[in-house]
Amino acid sequence: MNCIFLDDNEIHIGDNALIAPNVQIYTAFHPTSALDRFGEPKEDGSFAFCKTQTAPVHIGDNVVIKAGSVVTKDIP
């Protein structure tokens, strides 16, 4: 109930996993380096739109994801 799965990449959920309400699973992320996010400035000084990257998220077997959790990386 009320979960968000932002699946720009693969989300794998193992057997017997319990996902509580209001959990958010995101495969998209922004690089921490400004240069990686925006690239080199253009000649007019402007930047490209913020670049987003994705990575799969794997949730293992018999895992409990508590209510309100935000998952952005693998949970073994």
C-alpha positions in Angstrom: 0.0 0.0 0.0 1.3 3.5 -1.0 4.6 2.1 -2.3 6.6 3.7 -5.1 8.8 1.5 -7.3 10.8 3.8 -9.7 12.0 1.1 -12.1 14.2 2.8 -14.6 16.3 -0.4 -14.2 15.5 -3.8 -12.9 14.0 -4.5 -9.4 14.4 -8.1 -8.2 12.4 -9.2 -5.1 13.4 -12.5 -3.5 11.1 -15.2 -2.1 9.2 -14.5 1.1 10.1 -10.8 1.1 7.8 -8.6 3.1 7.4 -5.0 1.9 5.5 -2.8 4.4 3.4 0.3 3.5 5.0 3.5 2.2 8.2 1.9 1.0 10.0 3.5 -1.9 12.4 1.6 -4.2 14.4 3.7 -6.5 16.8 2.5 -9.3 17.6 6.0 -10.4 20.3 8.2 -8.7 22.3 11.3 -9.4 26.1 11.2 -9.3 27.7 12.9 -6.3 30.2 14.8 -8.5 28.9 18.0 -10.1 31.0 17.4 -13.2 29.3 13.9 -13.6 25.9 15.4 -13.0 26.1 18.4 -15.4 29.1 17.9 -17.6 31.4 20.6 -18.8 29.8 24.1 -19.1 28.8 25.2 -22.6 30.4 28.2 -24.3 27.5 30.4 -23.0 28.2 29.3 -19.4 25.0 27.1 -19.2 25.0 23.4 -18.3 23.2 20.4 -19.6 20.2 19.2 -17.7 21.1 17.1 -14.6 22.1 13.6 -15.7 20.5 10.7 -13.9 22.0 7.2 -13.8 20.4 3.9 -12.9 21.4 0.6 -11.3 19.3 -2.5 -10.5 18.1 -3.1 -7.0 18.1 -6.7 -5.7 16.1 -7.6 -2.5 17.0 -11.0 -1.2 15.0 -13.9 0.2 13.2 -13.6 3.6 13.9 -9.9 3.8 11.6 -7.4 5.7 11.6 -3.9 4.4 10.0 -1.8 7.2 7.3 0.9 6.6 8.6 4.2 5.2 11.9 2.8 4.1 13.7 4.2 1.0 15.7 1.5 -0.8 18.3 2.6 -3.3 20.8 -0.2 -3.1 20.8 -4.0 -2.8 19.5 -5.7 0.3 21.1 -9.2 0.6 
